[in-house]
């Protein structure tokens, strides 16, 4: 009914196993937070209920609102923006992707390391793109960071994964990965289409 040696053994063995597991785990956790040299910085700001994006290196900023069919799910300004973009969206992408498509996609070059800075403007959101293995909270007053590299061209989708309010289900993320040549062309066009950010403002941030 009582064996001191046995009790020491069945306590010590699990402790030793945990120590063995901990050594590589600490190393993995360290490198998980280390960033490689990045070629592009993207800032994502969660708002009720859409995402705002900035390309600080290129002085570009725009909002990305979800496109969906039910008019009652958004305000008049967002609904008008969605309707204005709807024709091109359907022509360029074929069948509608319900609750996943946005009026303005994030565009990044293929094979580039992209640093993503994430924050919230009002409540806690979460920027999540499963295909990139990325999920970070967007918290007001705090700047979180992550990074990804897309190896193949295409469109990748995600959504806010924090229950942030009544419009939580209407905060999609659409990222288009293109060749570096197409990205350069998009960049030139985006600087004309979207309001640029003054460099002095970027420096203050």
Helices and strands as residue ranges (DSSP letters): H 4-32, E 40-47, E 50-55, E 60-64, G 71-73, H 76-93, E 106-109, E 113-120, E 125-129, G 130-132, E 134-138, E 144-149, E 154-160, G 168-170, E 172-178, H 180-193, H 199-204
